């Protein structure tokens, strides 16, 4: 194929991003959407009423991590996904709260994320759990000084997760009994998923580390987070940790599909931050922010079935609104967060993807291994 007819990497990514849109899947029902909305709004409302908005935020983070998964497959698959999320999120909340405010916190988070990326290659559930661990670790490590002991913050997080799990489990049965809306039984349409023993997972992980590709993601995410931490030290702003958070959201584990995913996550993340910044500059009241949080929480589940970039564009402002709930917005902080997001996107694209591929689009490590 000559140079003129061969599409560039950028054109490939944009074409794949636009092609990612698809008609809404048939397994979207009202029950999980309502469960997601109540899961996040409930803890925030209780925390605000008690005069402890930060506690409500922590509990809502637990609901957020549960609401992003576990709605497909059998009951066993759902419980397994929730268990992984609860363990990963609880550990991140505890460790992040412990190191928060310490001078070594930034580099400790980089090291812990490197270890998490290393073990996440063992299986798909572990890969998802380690990604959740990284994101929540960065959030917890940069939250305002905790109002409770790290164990108390972890307990609040777990309570929020259990609250969301109860909603996702109970509302479909309630809707079905009351015949309010059609409720789709995803387990009846999904193919059974294979289960593996611990020995099989460990053997796969060990064999994967014998090849360079097994070390690729830990090196990529560590390099990006280290670059983000260096920039943060040179530019110490209140929201400079959003550089690391953006990296954790944007950098994709699978390098083969990383171009499309990276472009989608970059567009979605930056657009989400821009839109919510414009919204917050209007100084909306707390009840309007709470309603928007609930709305975005439900919309993200629908968008996840339609377009990946659009779902990321909904998740990112959702996280922003959660973390800023109960605190007055400021124009300079919005500008700093937008700049930090742009820096994180650039780091992810350059150090997380372009540095690791050759001009043909193949991984440099795999190309060297095949020689």
Buried (B, 14 or more C-beta within 10 A) or exposed (E): EEEEEEEEBEEBBBEBBEEBEEEEEEBBBBBBBBBBBBBBBBBBBBBBEEEBBBBBBBBBBBBBBBBBBBBBBBEEBBEBBBBBBBBBBBBBBBBBBBBBEEEEBBBBBBBBBBEBBBBBBBBEBBBBBBBBBBBBBBBBBBBEEBEBEBEBBBBBBBBBBBBBBEBBBEBBEEBBEEEEBEBBEBBEEEEEEEEEEEEEBEEBBEEEBEEBBBBBBBBBBBBBBBBBBBBBEEEEBEBBBBBBBBBBBBBBBEBBEBBBBBBBBBBBBBBBBBBBBEBBEEEBEEEEBBBBBBBBBBBBBBBBBBBBBBBBBBBBBBBBBBBBBBEEBEEEBBBBBBBBBBBBBBBBBEBBBEEBBEEEEBBBBBEEEEE
